[in-house]
Amino acid sequence: MGIRGYSYERVIGSHIILIGTIVGLLVLIASIILYISWDPTFSFMTHWISNLGIGPNGSSSLFNGGMIYAGIMIWFYSLILARYLHKNGALKLLIIICFGCGLVLGVGLLLTGIFPMELVFGMHNIAAGLFFYGGMFSCMFYGITAYITPNISKFYAASGFSAAMIFLPYLILNLLPIYIGIIKLAEWAVFFVVPFWVMSQGFLMLLGK
């Protein structure tokens, strides 16, 4: 019997993922609302995500705290997914790679909250790099692992590959001399795809897919 009959990931793990991610999304939305209430010019094409980390009206404290929280939650998520992959017979090397990518993603989120944009700029850039590349490779390798493991639903693979395809355009756009607003919009798309990707894993676990 695979993970579908294993109560920890099926019930407890899925709820940890879902509730934890929803809380993180609500914190992010609240920080955006606080920012807009002080500065109505805010939009996804005029402001970077990092602007929230130094934002007015308490938005910075809420956002930075949310990033630290999200980093810790990603570590729990990565551990739950590693258990899921192990229970379903995934290759040990791929489990290690997936878990490692998740840890990098979590570190990136954590450091983003600790080092806001203009306070320690070098560290913030490192944190952002860990987030973007850690996130892309997490989605990609979870997708690959799900695809080649017979006992795992291909819904997981589709979810991972779809999320990775949001990361890739942003990384490419950063290399092109195009309108900066498009790059900012792509960055926001990447930032939002992570919690929705994580929630999709939680729903699939809960449904026993």
Secondary structure, 3 states (H helix, E strand, C coil): CCHHHCHHHHHHHHHHHHHHHHHHHHHHHHHHHHHHHHCCCCCCCCCCHHHHHHCCCCHHHHHHHHHHHHHHHHHHHHHHHHHHHHHCCCCHHHHHHHHHHHHHHHHHHHHHHHCCCCCCHHHHHHHHHHHHHHHHHHHHHHHHHHHHCCCCCHHHHHHHHHHHHHHHHHHHHCCCCCCHHHHHHHHHHHHHHHHHHHHHHHHHHHHCC
